[in-house]
Amino acid sequence: MRRLLITDDEFITAEGIKHAVDWTKLGISHVFTAYNASQAKEIFGREPIDILLCDIEMPQGNGLQLLEWVREHHPAAETIFLTCHADFHYAKQAIQLGSFDYLLKPVLYADLEAVVKRALQKIDENRRLNEFSQFGKYWMQHQPLLIERFWLDILKQSIPSDPREVARVAEERNIPYSEDMCFLPILIHIRRWHKSYSLRDVKIMEYAIRKSAEEMVVARPESGLVISVGDGFLLVLLNGEDIQPESASLYELSETYIRACRDYFACDVSCYIGDHVRGHETAAMYGRLLALDANNVAYDSKVFRLGQEQVPALASQQPMLDMTVWAAMLEGGSIEKVLAEAEAYIERRIHSGELTPESLNPFLQDVQQTVYYVLQVKGIQAHQLFGDRHSMELSARATRSATDALLWLKHLISTSMTFAADVEHSPNVVDKAIAYIHQHLSDVISREEIASHVFLNPDYLTRLFKKQTGLSISEYVLKHRLNIAAELLGSTDMSISAIASKIGYGNFSHFSRMFKKYMNMNPLEYRQEQQDRRKSKSRESGSERS
C-alpha cells in the first residue's frame, strides 16, 4: 500500500482534501498532512512517502524548494503541485524540477484522483524498470554461469530431451537459444597429470586448460562455449553452422590443443569429436562420446571422430599368454624380463587394434594371479604388501589405459619381487621379526601378528625363524621374556607383579608357574638366591681387601 503526504499552509484546505477523496480505493493506505516545509521534511524522515501533494506558496520555504529537497533525498517520490496562481513561471520551474503534474485551486476531486492514479502508475512502472535494471546487471554479471547451468541440466537430463521443453526452459531462464540452433560437440578428457598436484592446484590447472580450450578451439565467443562437466572432462559446443566434424582444420586444431596441454600443463588430453546435433539431442551425443572415451584404453593423447574410430579386432585372434613361463621367470628373479614382456604384449595389442577394456582387464588379472602365486610360494602375504593408498590407487586406475596398466604392473612386480628377494636373505626378515618382538614385549602378541609385520605367511616365517635361531617364535618370545624377568628380579627392587606386567603377563600365577618351569624355582626364590649371591660376593670382596 502507498503513502501520500498533503502539504498546505491552509489547515482547512489540507484537511478538506484528506477527507474528500476515497484514498483506499486508489491503493493509498496512509494519508499524512503537513502545514509547512519543515513538517513535511520531518514526515519524510520517518515515513516512506510515495506521493507529495503540495501547495507552492507557503511560509518557511515554498513548494518548489521543498520539491528540490525531495528530489535530492527521496527521488522515488512523485510530486503534484496545487496552487492558486496560474503563473507560467511557476509551471516552468515545477516541470524543470521534475514534478509529476501542476493543478490549479480549487481542484476538482475527480481530476485530482485521475492525476494521483497516473502518478501511482508511474511509480509502479519506475519500480518495475528498476527491478529489470537490477536483473539486467545480475544477468550480465552471471550470464556465463547461468548458461553453463542450463547446458549441464540438459546433459544430466534434468531438462527432458524434448525440443519444446528445452526451448521453454531456455525462455524461462532468458537463455539465448533457438530450436533451429545446431551444435558440434567435442569431449575433452584430462586423462593423466605428469606432475603431482594438490587438489587446489588441480583445480587451477583445470581452469587454465578450460581457458585454453576457449582460446584455441572456440576462438571467438560467438563460435561456441566450453562447459566443465566434472572429473577432468570438458565439453566444447561449437556453432554447427561454422564447421563440419570431418574438417581437417578441426582435427589439426584439436591436435595442436593436445600438444599445448602436454607442453604447458604437463598432462595428457584426448579429444572426441561428435556429430551435429540440436540442443535437445546434446545429452545423447554426450553419452556416446563418454562411451568412446571409456572404450579408449590404448591412447592418452589423440583425436577421435565419432564413427571413424578403429573397430577392435576379435580378441580370439590373439590368445592370452601362457603365464607358466612368466611365473618361472618371476621365481628366478627376472623382473626386468617380465616387465619387458608385459610392455611388448600391450604394444602388440595396441598396434593390432585389439586393446580394449575387455581384453586389457583379463590380461591384468592373469598377471596379478601369477604374481600372487609366486608370493604364496615364497610365503609372502600380498594384501600386506599392497594395502597402502598408493598401491590401491594404481590398482584402481589400471584398467583405464595402457599407461595406467603398465604403471600398476611395474609397481606390482617390482614391489613383490624386491620383497621376495629380501625374504631369500632370511636373517634380514628374522631380524625384523625379533626387533618387533622386543618392541612389543609387554603386549600380548601372536605369531600371526609378527608374521603380518614382515608380510609373511606365519608358517613360512616360523620355518625361517627356527632355521636361524633354533627356536620357534613362541619359544623365543617365552625365553626372552623370562630372561628379562630374571634380570629385573636380580638387579631391581620392582615388585614381582610389576615385572610380570612389564613382560606381558597379566596373570601373576601364570607368570610364576612359567618362571618356575624354566628356572626350577619360583620368582621369589630366584630373587632371594640372587640377593644371597650378591651378599656372598660382597663378603668375599671385603675379605680380599683386608
C-alpha positions as CSV (number, residue, x, y, z in Angstrom):
1,M,0.0,0.0,0.0
2,R,1.1,3.6,-0.8
3,R,1.5,6.6,1.4
4,L,0.6,10.2,0.5
5,L,1.6,13.5,2.1
6,I,-0.6,16.6,1.8
7,T,1.4,19.8,2.5
8,D,-0.5,23.1,2.6
9,D,-0.3,26.1,4.9
10,E,-4.1,26.3,4.9
11,F,-5.4,23.9,7.5
12,I,-8.9,23.7,6.0
13,T,-7.6,23.0,2.5
14,A,-5.3,20.2,3.7
15,E,-7.9,18.5,5.8
16,G,-10.6,19.0,3.2
17,I,-8.5,17.2,0.6
18,K,-7.6,14.5,3.1
19,H,-11.2,13.6,3.9
20,A,-12.9,14.4,0.5
21,V,-11.1,11.6,-1.5
22,D,-11.5,7.9,-1.1
23,W,-7.8,7.2,-0.9
24,T,-8.1,3.5,-0.2
25,K,-9.9,3.0,-3.5
26,L,-6.7,4.4,-5.2
27,G,-4.5,2.0,-3.2
28,I,-3.3,4.6,-0.7
29,S,-3.3,3.2,2.9
30,H,-1.9,6.2,4.8
31,V,-2.5,10.0,4.3
32,F,-0.4,12.5,6.3
33,T,-0.7,16.3,6.5
34,A,1.9,19.0,7.0
35,Y,1.4,22.7,7.1
36,N,4.9,23.9,6.1
37,A,8.1,22.5,4.5
38,S,9.8,21.7,7.8
39,Q,6.9,19.5,9.0
40,A,6.9,17.8,5.5
41,K,10.6,17.0,5.8
42,E,10.1,15.6,9.2
43,I,7.3,13.2,8.0
44,F,9.5,12.2,5.0
45,G,12.2,11.3,7.6
46,R,10.0,8.8,9.3
47,E,7.6,7.5,6.6
48,P,8.2,6.1,3.1
49,I,6.2,8.7,1.3
50,D,5.2,7.8,-2.3
51,I,3.3,11.0,-3.4
52,L,3.7,14.6,-2.2
53,L,0.6,16.7,-2.8
54,C,1.9,20.2,-2.2
55,D,1.0,23.9,-2.4
56,I,3.6,26.3,-3.9
57,E,3.2,29.4,-1.9
58,M,4.0,28.6,1.8
59,P,5.8,30.3,4.6
60,Q,9.2,28.8,5.8
61,G,10.1,27.6,2.3
62,N,7.8,27.3,-0.7
63,G,6.7,24.2,-2.5
64,L,9.4,24.5,-5.3
65,Q,12.2,24.5,-2.7
66,L,10.5,21.5,-1.0
67,L,10.4,19.6,-4.3
68,E,14.1,20.3,-4.8
69,W,14.8,18.8,-1.4
70,V,12.6,15.8,-2.1
71,R,14.4,15.2,-5.4
72,E,17.7,15.1,-3.6
73,H,16.7,12.9,-0.6
74,H,13.7,10.9,-1.8
75,P,14.0,10.7,-5.6
76,A,11.4,7.8,-5.9
77,A,8.6,10.1,-4.6
78,E,6.3,11.8,-7.1
79,T,5.2,15.4,-6.5
80,I,1.9,17.0,-7.6
81,F,1.5,20.8,-7.1
82,L,-1.7,22.6,-6.1
83,T,-1.7,26.4,-6.4
84,C,-3.9,29.4,-6.8
85,H,-1.6,31.0,-9.3
86,A,-1.9,30.3,-12.9
87,D,1.6,31.6,-13.5
88,F,3.6,30.1,-16.3
89,H,6.9,30.8,-14.4
90,Y,5.8,28.5,-11.6
91,A,4.7,25.8,-14.0
92,K,8.0,26.0,-15.8
93,Q,10.0,25.7,-12.6
94,A,7.8,22.8,-11.5
95,I,8.5,20.9,-14.7
96,Q,12.2,21.6,-14.6
97,L,12.4,20.2,-11.0
98,G,10.6,17.1,-12.1
99,S,7.1,17.5,-10.6
100,F,4.5,15.0,-11.9
101,D,1.7,17.5,-12.5
102,Y,0.5,21.0,-11.8
103,L,-3.1,21.6,-10.8
104,L,-4.9,24.9,-10.1
105,K,-7.1,25.5,-7.0
106,P,-9.9,24.9,-6.5
107,V,-9.2,21.5,-7.9
108,L,-11.9,19.1,-8.9
109,Y,-11.6,15.9,-6.8
110,A,-12.2,13.8,-9.9
111,D,-9.3,15.5,-11.6
112,L,-7.1,15.0,-8.5
113,E,-7.9,11.3,-8.3
114,A,-7.1,10.9,-12.0
115,V,-3.7,12.6,-11.6
116,V,-2.9,10.6,-8.5
117,K,-3.8,7.4,-10.3
118,R,-1.4,8.3,-13.1
119,A,1.3,9.1,-10.5
120,L,0.9,5.7,-8.9
121,Q,1.1,4.0,-12.3
122,K,4.4,5.9,-12.9
123,I,5.7,4.8,-9.5
124,D,4.9,1.2,-10.4
125,E,6.5,1.4,-13.8
126,N,9.6,3.0,-12.3
127,R,9.8,0.2,-9.8
128,R,9.5,-2.4,-12.5
129,L,12.1,-0.7,-14.6
130,N,14.5,-0.5,-11.6
131,E,13.9,-4.2,-10.8
132,F,14.6,-5.0,-14.5
133,S,17.7,-2.9,-14.4
134,Q,18.9,-4.8,-11.3
135,F,18.1,-8.1,-13.0
136,G,19.9,-6.9,-16.2
137,K,23.0,-6.2,-14.1
138,Y,22.7,-9.6,-12.5
139,W,22.2,-11.3,-15.9
140,M,25.3,-9.6,-17.4
141,Q,27.4,-10.5,-14.4
142,H,26.3,-14.1,-14.1
143,Q,25.3,-14.9,-17.7
144,P,28.2,-17.4,-18.3
145,L,27.3,-19.3,-15.1
146,L,23.5,-19.3,-16.0
147,I,24.2,-20.6,-19.5
148,E,26.6,-23.3,-18.2
149,R,24.0,-24.4,-15.6
150,F,21.4,-24.6,-18.4
151,W,23.6,-26.9,-20.5
152,L,24.6,-29.0,-17.5
153,D,20.9,-29.6,-16.8
154,I,20.5,-30.7,-20.4
155,L,23.5,-33.1,-20.2
156,K,22.3,-34.6,-16.9
157,Q,18.8,-34.7,-18.3
158,S,17.4,-32.6,-15.5
159,I,15.8,-30.9,-18.5
160,P,14.0,-33.6,-20.6
161,S,15.4,-34.2,-24.1
162,D,12.3,-32.7,-25.7
163,P,12.7,-29.8,-28.1
164,R,9.7,-27.9,-26.8
165,E,10.7,-28.4,-23.1
166,V,14.3,-27.3,-23.8
167,A,13.0,-24.2,-25.6
168,R,10.6,-23.4,-22.8
169,V,13.3,-23.7,-20.1
170,A,15.6,-21.5,-22.1
171,E,13.0,-18.8,-22.5
172,E,12.1,-19.1,-18.8
173,R,15.8,-18.5,-17.8
174,N,16.4,-15.9,-20.5
175,I,19.0,-18.1,-22.2
176,P,19.7,-17.1,-25.9
177,Y,18.5,-20.3,-27.6
178,S,16.5,-21.5,-30.6
179,E,15.3,-24.9,-31.6
180,D,17.0,-24.3,-35.0
181,M,20.4,-24.0,-33.5
182,C,22.9,-26.6,-34.5
183,F,25.9,-27.7,-32.4
184,L,29.1,-29.7,-32.9
185,P,30.2,-31.2,-29.5
186,I,33.8,-32.1,-28.7
187,L,34.5,-34.0,-25.5
188,I,37.9,-33.2,-23.9
189,H,39.2,-35.6,-21.2
190,I,42.3,-34.8,-19.0
191,R,43.5,-38.4,-18.8
192,R,46.7,-38.0,-16.8
193,W,48.8,-35.5,-15.0
194,H,52.6,-35.8,-15.3
195,K,53.2,-34.0,-12.1
196,S,52.0,-34.4,-8.6
197,Y,49.5,-31.7,-7.8
198,S,47.4,-30.8,-4.7
199,L,43.7,-30.7,-5.1
200,R,43.8,-26.9,-5.2
201,D,46.5,-26.9,-7.9
202,V,44.5,-29.4,-10.0
203,K,41.5,-27.0,-9.9
204,I,43.8,-24.1,-11.0
205,M,45.2,-26.2,-13.8
206,E,41.8,-27.4,-15.0
207,Y,40.7,-23.8,-15.2
208,A,43.8,-22.9,-17.3
209,I,43.1,-25.9,-19.6
210,R,39.5,-24.7,-20.0
211,K,40.6,-21.2,-20.8
212,S,43.0,-22.6,-23.4
213,A,40.2,-24.6,-25.0
214,E,38.1,-21.4,-25.2
215,E,41.0,-19.6,-26.9
216,M,42.4,-22.4,-29.2
217,V,39.3,-24.5,-30.0
218,V,36.4,-22.0,-29.8
219,A,38.5,-18.8,-30.6
220,R,35.5,-16.4,-30.6
221,P,32.6,-16.1,-28.1
222,E,30.1,-16.3,-30.9
223,S,31.6,-19.6,-32.2
224,G,30.7,-21.7,-29.2
225,L,31.3,-22.3,-25.5
226,V,33.2,-24.6,-23.1
227,I,31.4,-26.4,-20.2
228,S,33.1,-28.1,-17.3
229,V,31.3,-31.4,-16.7
230,G,33.5,-32.6,-13.8
231,D,36.0,-35.4,-13.2
232,G,38.5,-33.9,-15.7
233,F,36.0,-33.6,-18.5
234,L,35.2,-30.5,-20.7
235,L,32.5,-30.3,-23.4
236,V,33.0,-27.9,-26.2
237,L,29.8,-26.9,-28.0
238,L,30.8,-25.3,-31.3
239,N,28.4,-23.4,-33.7
240,G,27.5,-26.2,-36.0
241,E,26.9,-23.9,-38.9
242,D,30.5,-22.8,-39.0
243,I,32.4,-26.2,-39.1
244,Q,32.0,-29.8,-40.1
245,P,33.1,-32.7,-37.9
246,E,35.3,-34.2,-40.7
247,S,37.0,-30.9,-41.2
248,A,40.8,-31.3,-41.4
249,S,41.3,-27.9,-39.7
250,L,39.2,-29.0,-36.8
251,Y,41.3,-32.2,-36.4
252,E,44.5,-30.2,-36.6
253,L,43.2,-27.6,-34.2
254,S,42.4,-30.4,-31.7
255,E,45.9,-32.0,-32.1
256,T,47.5,-28.6,-31.6
257,Y,45.5,-28.2,-28.4
258,I,46.6,-31.6,-27.2
259,R,50.2,-30.7,-27.7
260,A,49.8,-27.4,-25.9
261,C,48.3,-29.2,-22.9
262,R,51.2,-31.7,-22.8
263,D,53.8,-28.9,-23.2
264,Y,52.4,-26.2,-20.9
265,F,50.2,-28.0,-18.4
266,A,52.1,-31.4,-18.1
267,C,49.0,-33.5,-18.8
268,D,47.7,-36.0,-21.4
269,V,44.4,-34.9,-23.1
270,S,42.2,-36.8,-25.6
271,C,39.6,-35.1,-27.8
272,Y,36.5,-36.8,-29.1
273,I,34.6,-35.1,-32.0
274,G,30.9,-35.8,-32.3
275,D,28.3,-35.2,-34.9
276,H,26.0,-32.2,-35.5
277,V,23.1,-32.2,-33.0
278,R,20.2,-29.9,-32.0
279,G,20.0,-28.7,-28.4
280,H,17.7,-31.5,-27.2
281,E,20.0,-34.1,-28.8
282,T,23.1,-33.0,-27.0
283,A,22.7,-35.3,-23.9
284,A,22.5,-38.4,-26.1
285,M,25.6,-37.3,-28.1
286,Y,27.4,-36.5,-24.9
287,G,26.7,-40.1,-23.7
288,R,28.1,-41.6,-26.9
289,L,31.3,-39.5,-26.6
290,L,31.7,-40.7,-23.0
291,A,31.4,-44.3,-24.1
292,L,34.0,-43.6,-26.8
293,D,36.4,-42.4,-24.1
294,A,35.7,-45.3,-21.8
295,N,36.5,-47.7,-24.6
296,N,39.8,-45.9,-25.4
297,V,42.4,-47.7,-23.3
298,A,45.1,-47.6,-26.0
299,Y,45.9,-43.8,-26.4
300,D,46.2,-41.0,-24.0
301,S,46.8,-38.0,-26.4
302,K,44.8,-38.5,-29.5
303,V,41.9,-37.0,-31.5
304,F,39.0,-39.4,-32.2
305,R,36.0,-38.8,-34.5
306,L,32.7,-40.5,-33.7
307,G,32.0,-43.2,-36.2
308,Q,35.6,-43.2,-37.6
309,E,37.3,-44.8,-34.6
310,Q,39.1,-48.0,-35.2
311,V,37.0,-51.1,-34.6
312,P,38.9,-53.6,-32.3
313,A,39.7,-56.9,-33.8
314,L,38.3,-60.0,-32.2
315,A,40.3,-60.9,-29.1
316,S,40.3,-64.5,-30.1
317,Q,42.7,-63.7,-32.9
318,Q,45.5,-63.3,-30.4
319,P,45.2,-65.8,-27.5
320,M,46.1,-64.8,-23.9
321,L,49.7,-65.5,-22.8
322,D,50.8,-68.7,-21.0
323,M,51.6,-67.4,-17.6
324,T,53.5,-70.5,-16.6
325,V,56.6,-69.1,-18.2
326,W,56.2,-65.7,-16.5
327,A,55.8,-67.5,-13.1
328,A,59.1,-69.3,-13.7
329,M,60.8,-66.1,-14.7
330,L,59.5,-64.3,-11.6
331,E,60.6,-67.2,-9.3
332,G,64.0,-66.9,-10.8
333,G,64.1,-63.1,-10.2
334,S,63.9,-62.0,-13.8
335,I,61.9,-58.8,-13.0
336,E,63.0,-56.7,-16.0
337,K,62.4,-59.6,-18.4
338,V,58.8,-60.0,-17.3
339,L,58.2,-56.2,-17.4
340,A,59.6,-56.0,-20.9
341,E,57.3,-58.9,-21.9
342,A,54.2,-57.2,-20.4
343,E,55.0,-53.9,-22.2
344,A,55.6,-55.7,-25.5
345,Y,52.3,-57.6,-25.2
346,I,50.3,-54.4,-24.6
347,E,52.1,-52.7,-27.5
348,R,51.3,-55.5,-29.9
349,R,47.6,-55.3,-28.9
350,I,47.6,-51.5,-29.5
351,H,49.1,-51.9,-32.9
352,S,46.8,-54.6,-33.9
353,G,43.8,-52.6,-32.7
354,E,42.9,-55.3,-30.1
355,L,43.4,-53.4,-26.9
356,T,40.1,-52.7,-25.3
357,P,38.8,-52.8,-21.7
358,E,37.5,-56.3,-22.5
359,S,41.0,-57.5,-23.4
360,L,43.1,-55.4,-21.0
361,N,41.2,-56.5,-17.8
362,P,41.7,-60.3,-18.2
363,F,45.4,-59.7,-19.0
364,L,45.9,-57.7,-15.8
365,Q,44.0,-60.3,-13.8
366,D,46.2,-63.1,-15.2
367,V,49.4,-61.2,-14.4
368,Q,48.2,-60.4,-10.9
369,Q,47.3,-64.1,-10.3
370,T,50.7,-65.2,-11.4
371,V,52.5,-62.7,-9.1
372,Y,50.3,-63.6,-6.2
373,Y,51.0,-67.3,-6.8
374,V,54.8,-66.6,-6.7
375,L,54.3,-64.7,-3.5
376,Q,52.3,-67.5,-2.0
377,V,55.1,-70.0,-2.8
378,K,57.5,-67.7,-1.1
379,G,55.2,-67.3,1.9
380,I,54.5,-63.6,1.4
381,Q,51.1,-62.1,2.1
382,A,50.1,-60.0,-0.9
383,H,47.4,-57.9,0.9
384,Q,50.1,-56.7,3.3
385,L,52.3,-55.5,0.5
386,F,49.6,-53.7,-1.4
387,G,47.3,-52.4,1.2
388,D,48.7,-48.9,1.1
389,R,46.9,-46.0,-0.5
390,H,49.4,-45.6,-3.4
391,S,49.0,-49.3,-4.4
392,M,45.3,-49.2,-4.2
393,E,45.1,-46.0,-6.4
394,L,47.4,-47.6,-9.0
395,S,45.3,-50.8,-9.0
396,A,42.0,-48.9,-9.3
397,R,43.3,-46.9,-12.4
398,A,45.0,-49.9,-14.1
399,T,42.1,-50.7,-16.4
400,R,41.6,-47.2,-17.6
401,S,44.5,-47.1,-20.1
402,A,47.6,-48.9,-21.3
403,T,49.8,-46.4,-19.5
404,D,48.0,-46.9,-16.2
405,A,48.1,-50.7,-16.7
406,L,51.9,-50.6,-17.1
407,L,52.4,-48.3,-14.1
408,W,50.4,-50.8,-11.9
409,L,52.3,-53.8,-13.3
410,K,55.7,-52.2,-12.7
411,H,54.7,-51.4,-9.1
412,L,53.1,-54.9,-8.6
413,I,56.1,-56.9,-10.0
414,S,58.9,-54.7,-8.6
415,T,57.5,-54.5,-5.1
416,S,56.7,-58.2,-5.0
417,M,59.9,-59.5,-6.3
418,T,62.1,-57.0,-4.4
419,F,60.5,-58.1,-1.2
420,A,60.8,-61.7,-2.2
421,A,64.5,-61.2,-2.7
422,D,64.8,-59.8,0.8
423,V,63.0,-62.9,2.1
424,E,65.6,-65.0,0.4
425,H,68.1,-63.4,2.8
426,S,66.1,-64.8,5.8
427,P,68.3,-63.2,8.5
428,N,67.1,-59.8,7.4
429,V,63.4,-60.9,7.8
430,V,64.1,-62.7,11.1
431,D,65.9,-59.8,12.5
432,K,62.9,-57.6,11.7
433,A,60.6,-60.1,13.5
434,I,62.9,-60.2,16.5
435,A,63.0,-56.4,16.7
436,Y,59.2,-56.3,16.6
437,I,59.1,-58.9,19.4
438,H,61.4,-56.8,21.6
439,Q,59.4,-53.6,20.9
440,H,56.2,-55.3,22.0
441,L,57.4,-57.4,24.8
442,S,54.8,-56.0,27.3
443,D,52.0,-56.6,24.8
444,V,50.0,-59.8,24.0
445,I,51.5,-60.7,20.6
446,S,50.7,-63.6,18.4
447,R,52.7,-65.5,15.8
448,E,50.2,-64.2,13.1
449,E,50.8,-60.6,14.2
450,I,54.5,-60.9,14.0
451,A,54.2,-62.5,10.5
452,S,51.9,-59.8,9.4
453,H,54.5,-57.2,10.4
454,V,57.0,-58.7,8.0
455,F,54.4,-59.5,5.3
456,L,54.9,-63.3,5.5
457,N,52.8,-66.3,6.0
458,P,53.0,-67.4,9.7
459,D,54.1,-71.0,8.9
460,Y,56.8,-69.8,6.4
461,L,58.1,-67.2,9.0
462,T,58.2,-69.9,11.6
463,R,60.4,-72.1,9.4
464,L,62.8,-69.2,8.7
465,F,62.8,-68.2,12.3
466,K,63.7,-71.7,13.6
467,K,66.3,-72.1,10.9
468,Q,68.2,-69.1,12.1
469,T,67.6,-69.1,15.9
470,G,67.0,-72.8,16.6
471,L,63.7,-71.8,18.4
472,S,60.1,-71.5,17.3
473,I,58.6,-68.0,17.5
474,S,56.6,-68.8,20.7
475,E,59.7,-70.4,22.3
476,Y,61.8,-67.4,21.5
477,V,59.2,-65.0,22.9
478,L,58.8,-67.0,26.1
479,K,62.6,-67.4,26.7
480,H,63.3,-63.7,26.0
481,R,60.5,-62.6,28.4
482,L,61.7,-64.9,31.2
483,N,65.3,-63.7,30.7
484,I,64.2,-60.1,31.1
485,A,62.2,-61.1,34.2
486,A,65.2,-62.8,35.7
487,E,67.4,-59.8,35.1
488,L,64.8,-57.5,36.7
489,L,64.3,-59.8,39.7
490,G,68.0,-60.0,40.3
491,S,69.0,-56.3,39.8
492,T,66.0,-54.2,40.8
493,D,63.5,-53.8,43.7
494,M,60.5,-53.9,41.4
495,S,57.6,-55.9,42.7
496,I,57.1,-59.4,41.1
497,S,53.6,-58.3,39.8
498,A,55.1,-55.2,38.2
499,I,57.8,-57.4,36.5
500,A,55.2,-59.8,35.3
501,S,53.2,-57.0,33.8
502,K,56.3,-55.5,32.2
503,I,56.9,-58.6,30.1
504,G,53.3,-59.1,29.1
505,Y,51.9,-61.4,31.8
506,G,48.7,-60.0,33.3
507,N,48.1,-63.1,35.4
508,F,50.6,-63.3,38.3
509,S,50.0,-67.0,38.9
510,H,50.6,-68.0,35.3
511,F,53.9,-66.0,35.3
512,S,55.0,-67.8,38.5
513,R,54.3,-71.2,37.0
514,M,56.1,-70.5,33.7
515,F,59.1,-69.0,35.6
516,K,59.4,-72.0,37.9
517,K,59.1,-74.4,34.9
518,Y,62.1,-72.8,33.1
519,M,64.2,-71.7,36.1
520,N,63.4,-74.5,38.5
521,M,62.3,-72.1,41.2
522,N,59.6,-69.5,41.7
523,P,60.3,-65.7,41.2
524,L,60.6,-65.1,45.0
525,E,63.1,-67.9,45.4
526,Y,65.1,-66.7,42.4
527,R,65.2,-63.1,43.8
528,Q,66.3,-64.4,47.2
529,E,69.0,-66.6,45.6
530,Q,70.3,-63.6,43.6
531,Q,70.4,-61.4,46.7
532,D,72.3,-64.1,48.7
533,R,74.8,-64.4,45.8
534,R,75.4,-60.6,45.8
535,K,75.9,-60.6,49.6
536,S,78.3,-63.5,49.4
537,K,80.3,-61.8,46.7
538,S,80.4,-58.6,48.8
539,R,81.8,-60.5,51.8
540,E,84.4,-62.2,49.6
541,S,85.5,-58.8,48.2
542,G,85.8,-57.4,51.7
543,S,88.0,-60.3,52.9
544,E,90.3,-59.9,50.0
545,R,90.7,-56.1,50.7
546,S,91.6,-57.0,54.4
